[in-house]
Every structure is written in C-alpha cells, then in structure tokens.
Amino acid sequence: MTSSPTSPRPVRRLLGTGLAAALLLTACGGGDSGGGETGSAGGGEAAAPGGPLTFATGGTGGVYYPYGGGIANLLSSELQGTTVTVQETNASVDNMQLLASGQAQIAFALGDVVADAVNGENTFTEPLPICSLGNIYNNFTHVFTTADTGITTIEDLRGKRVSPGAVGSASEVTADRIMQAAGLDPQADIERAQLGVAETVAAIQDGTVDAGFWSGGLPTGAIVDLASSADLVLIPTGEYADAMAEQYGDYYFADEIPADTYEGQPEASPQVVSPNILVVRDDMDETLQQDITRTIFENQEQLLTVHPAAEELDPATADEVEFIETCPGAQAYFDSVS
C-alpha cells in the first residue's frame, strides 16, 4: 500500500451492536485513523502481512460500519501481527478516494462506484489501482418515506424535499440515476438535502425531509428505527433496473426486498440492486490478500452474529465480478475451494 497508518485513535461514535465492547478493543479507529502519508494514486509502498490496516466503511446508521467492524475484529484476531481499525465515512466514493491516497487499505464500495473508479469516470479523473477481494453481499436501493406524505412513486418526488444520500456516497450516485430514469432532473426537480441514512430518518421524523434514498444491505438499522416509529413506505424502483444496466453497466439489476423485512411491510418491494465489493489497492501483498479473503469467507458463522448480510458470503461466486479484476491472492483462495 502507499503507506502505513498512524496509531489508531478511539472513534467518537460507537458501534451499536451487541459486539460493541469487543469490537472497540481491536477494531475501531477514529475518523483520521490510518492517515500516514498521502500521495498520488500510483505511488507508495505495498501493504505486507502484519501491521496496522485501516478499513474504510460508511456511516453508523447503515450496514458498512457495523459489518466492517465485525470483519475488522475477525481479521485482528485471526491474522497474527495485524490490527485493523474501522473508519466512519460517507461510504463508496469517499472510500475509493481513501484507498487512492493511502489513508485506507481496505474498503467497501458499491458496484457502480467501483466501476467508475476502475475506469476513471464521473467522480474519478483517472483510473484507480484497485482490485476486488470478492462480491460480499448485495445492496438494495431503499427509497423510503412515511404514509402521511402521500408519496408512492419516484415521479411523486417532483417538488419534494428529498435526501438522495450523503455527498460522496453510492446512494447519491444510484439515486440520481434512478430519478433520471424516471424522467426527473435530480438537480432541479427536487429540493436536495444531502444526508446520511440516519440523518435522513431523523429529518423525515421531524418533517424537514419528505423522502430519502439509501443503498444498503438488509435490514438497515436506521430504516428499522423509522419503521418502528411511523408507517414506513418503500417506493419501488425495480422497473428502472434494465434501463440503468443498459446505460451504465451490468452492476444494476432488479430484486425484491422480502416482505416483512421491516415492520409494517407486508409485501415484497422490487428495487434496483447492485453488488457490494470488498476492495483493496492492487499493490497489496498477495499473501495478505489471500489471508484476508480466506479469513472472511471461512468465518461466516462468526460474522453472522454481527449482521445478517454475512449470509450472502459465497466463495463459489464471489469472484464473478466483471467490472473489476479479482486480486490475485483472493483468486488463489477462490480457486482452492472451487
């Protein structure tokens, strides 16, 4: 990797799972943890086995942060001499930039953002030197509101106060593309409030935002909280998946949020879905790539105690990602178990 991170500092926002105490001992770092030297996307020294690593995750209201904390705790326990800290971020776009600068060595990112980073498109001015440790789980688009707003379709968002997601998040990228597919101008046709999922839920509850977008695993904690306090409405987006895939790439497809995933959701909700990729720089030591991949996929039961998204871990299909190269160390592991 480009540099070794500095000594981790305790996070200011603590994990809200039952494993919080254990994770904080070994897995959680501050917002600036793992800074080290920053440099260009192509420079620096590759990360070798052992030593401190920073894992760029997401906000505390989503899946990335608690699930990333569980993975960090697992790697710190199982890989001798390795300590992994988690960093709270605005998620995918931020995470790719942290990898490029050397401030993080491992990151979660959604498929559309990963493809942009590999190709040097949209947010990214040049291709980033990254590779995949595998497709970890699928992220489901949630367009959520409450029954009292009367919003039931994407078209109904016109003229409303909407949070497409935090700046620098995959949720924002996906939200804007969905609105465009539905015939809305995401800059002009809504009143934008760029908030993370937890902040969006709070804004819906206090009436300052009408609806929000979120792309994440099932269930998402912040939306669980909203469903428990109001009549949750999930707005369907699955009808736009084919058009988005044709325009942008095969990392968009349609699937359903199963019925009863959230309180007061009696029917399945068709949504745009995209794979969630575990990403590292392509100059990471291949032995370390293989060790990280093996440890995650061979400890599924432990990770299931952190988040249900671990149910989707499958080494037989994790390397089936067409828009980014699988890291050679990860590929060696997947080949060994195929």
N, C-alpha and C positions, 0 to 999 in steps of 0.2 A: 504493500500500500504506500501511499505518498508519505505518510508519517505515522509515528506512534502517538497516541493520545496522551494528554497530560493526566495526572491523577484525578480520578472521578470525585465529584462533589455530590452531596446528597441532593435529591430532587426536592423541589418545593411542593410539588403536587404528588401525593402518594397514591399508590395503587389501591383500588377499591375492592379487590378480590379477597377471598379467604386466605390466599397465599401471600398477602401483602408483607407480613413481617419477614417471611423467608426471602422474598424477592428483594426487599430493601437491603438486606445484608450483603447481597452479592451482585445484584443485577441492575440497580437503578443509579443513573448518573444525572447530573444537572444539565440544564439547557445548553451550557457551553462545554460540557464534558467532552473530552476527546478532541480538543481543538488542534493542538500540535501546530506544525507549520502548515499554512495553506499555500497552494500553488496552482499551476495550470493542470488541466485535466490529464495531461500525459506524463507529468513528472512525478518524481518521488521514489521511495523505496518500497518494494513489495512487502506485504504483511506475511510474516513467517509464523509457524506454530509457536504458541506460547505468547504471553504478554497481554496487555490490555487492548480490548476492541470496543468500539462504540457502535451501537445498533440504533439507527435512525428509524423511528416508529411513526407515531401520529399523536393525535390528541387523546386525552384521558377518557373522553366520552365514547370513543369508538372501540374497535377491536384491535387495531395495531398495537396500541400501548400495553394493554394487559397481556395479550398473546405474546408480544415481543418480550415482555418482562419474564414470562414463563420460559421462553426459549433461551433468553439470556441466563436465567438461573440454571437451567439444564446444562448449557454449554460450560458455564463457570464451574459446575460441579463435576462434569464428566471429562473435560479436556484439561489435562494436567498443565498447570502454569498459565492458564488462560482465565482472564477475568473480563466479562462482557457487561457493559453498562448500557442502559437504555436511555435514549434521548427523546423527549417530547418534541414534536414538530408539527408543522401544518400538513404533513404526510407527503404524498408521492413526489411532487415536483421539488419540494424542499429536500426530500431525501436523496434524489438523484444529484442535486447540486452539492449536498454534503459529501456524497461519495466522490464527486469530481474534485472537490477541494481537499480531500483527505481528512476532513473533520469527522467522517464516519467510515466504517469499514464493512458494515452490513446494513441492508435497508430493505424494508417492504416498499413495494410500488405496484400500482395497478397497470394492467396490460397496455392501455392506451398511452400512458405516460412513459412506460418503459420503451415502447416502440418509437415514440418521439425522441427519447434520449439516445437510442441506438442510431437513429437516422439523422440526428441533429436538426430536428424540425420544430416548428412552433416555438415553444418556450426556449428551446435549446439551440444555440447558434452554431454548434459543432457537435459531431457525434461523440458520445462519451465512451470511455474504455471500460465497459461493464460486461458481465456475463451472469447467467442465471444458475442458482442452486436449486431451482425447481419451482413448479407451479404448486403453491402451498394450499390455497383454497380459493373459491370464487367469491367475488364481491358483487352484491346485489344492489342495484340502484333502489333507493328509497326516496320517493317524493311524498312528503308527509305534511299533513295539516290536521285540523280538527273539524268535526262535523258542522260547527257553528259558522265556519267561513263560507260554506256552500261550494267550495272548490272540489270538483270531482275529475277534471281532465287537465292536461297540460295547457290546452288552449284557454282554460279558465284563469290561468296565471296572468294573463294580459292585464296590465294596470295595477297589479297587486304588489305588495311588499314581499319580496322573495329572497331567501338566502340560498344562492347556488353552491355554497360551501366556502371554506376559508380560502384566502388568496394563496396560491401555490399548492393547491390540493387537486388530486384526481377527481374529487367530487365536482369541483368547479369546471374542469375540462368536460366531464361527461354531461353535466347539467347544461352547459351552453350548447353542446352538440344535440342533445335531446330537444331543447327548445327550438333550435334551428330546424331540426327535422319536422317539428310540429308547426312550422311556419311563423315562429316568433323571432324577433330580434332580441337576443338576450341582453343587449346593452341598452336598448331604447324602450322595449315593451314592458319591462318590469322595473320596479324600484328596488335596486340591488342592495342587499345587506350582507356583506361577506363575513360569515360567521362559521365557526366550527360547529360540529353537531350538538354538543352540549349547550353552547351558547344559542344556537338556533332553537332548540327545545325551550330554553328559558324565555326567549323572545316571543315564541308562539304562546307560551303560557301567560305572558304579561300583555299580549296583544300588540306588540310593536312590530311583529312579523306575521304574515299570513301563512306562509308555507316555506318548506325547506327541502333541499336536496342533500342526500348522503349516499355514498357508495361504500358499503362495508359488509362484513360477514354477518351471519345470523346466529343468535339475535344480537342487535346492537344495544348496548346498555342504556344509552340516552333515550332511545326510542321506546324501550321497555318502560322507562320512567314516564314518558309522555303518555303512553297507553294506559298507565295505571292511574293517571290523574285527569284524563279527558277522553272524549270519544275520538280515538285515532282514526284517520282516513289515510290509506295508502293509495296514491294516484297511479294507475297503471301506465307503464312506458314500453312494454314488450313489443307493441306494434311498430316501434321505430327501430328495432334492432337490426333488421335486414338492411334498411336504407343506410344506417350508420356503418354497418360492416362493409357495404359496397363502397361507401365513400372513404372510409378511414382504414379498415382492415378487419381481419377475422377475429380480432380480440373482442368484438362485440357479438353477443348472441342473446337469445331470449330464454328465460327460465322463470319459474314461479317461486315466490316466497310462499312456503306452505301455509295452509290455513292454520290458525291458532299459534303461529309463531309469536304473535303479540296479542295481548289481551284485547278482546273486542274485535278480533279479525277472523270472522267465521269462514271466509272464503280465501282461496289461494289468490295471490296477486301477481300477474305477469309483469316482469320487469326486464330491463336491459341489464345484462350481466357481463362481467369481464374478469379474467383470471388475475389472481394476485400472485406476484412473483417475488421470491426472495433473491435479492440482487447483491453482488459484490463487484469490486473492480476486477478487471481481468488479469491484473498483475499480482493478485493474492496468491500466495504459495499453494501449489496444487494439493499438497498433503493436508494443509489446513482446510481447503475447500472440501476435500473428501471427508475429513473428520467432522466438520460442521454438518454436512449433509447426512452422513451416517447417523450421527447422534440424534438429530431431529427426527428422522424417519424411523429409527429403531426404538424411539421412546414415545410413541403415540399415546399410550395409556397415561403416562405422566402428564403430557400436555393436555389431554382431555380434562384433567382436573382444573386446568386454567381457563380453557374456553372450548365450547363445542365445535368451533371451526377446525380443531385438530382432527375431527372425524374424517376430514377430506384428505388427509395425508395419504398418498398412494405412490410408492416408488415405481410402480409399474407404468404410470402415466405422467409422472412429474416432469419428465424431460421432453414431453410433447408440446413444446413451445416454439412456434415457427418464427416469431418476430425478434428473438434474441438467442444468441448461442448459449448452449449449456456449458458451464465451466468444465474444463477437462477433469478436474478432481471429482466434481459431482457426477459427471458422466461415467467415470470409472466405477463409482459406487452403484449407480443405477444399472450398469451393465453386469455388475457382480451378482445382482439379485434378480435379474430378469430371467 
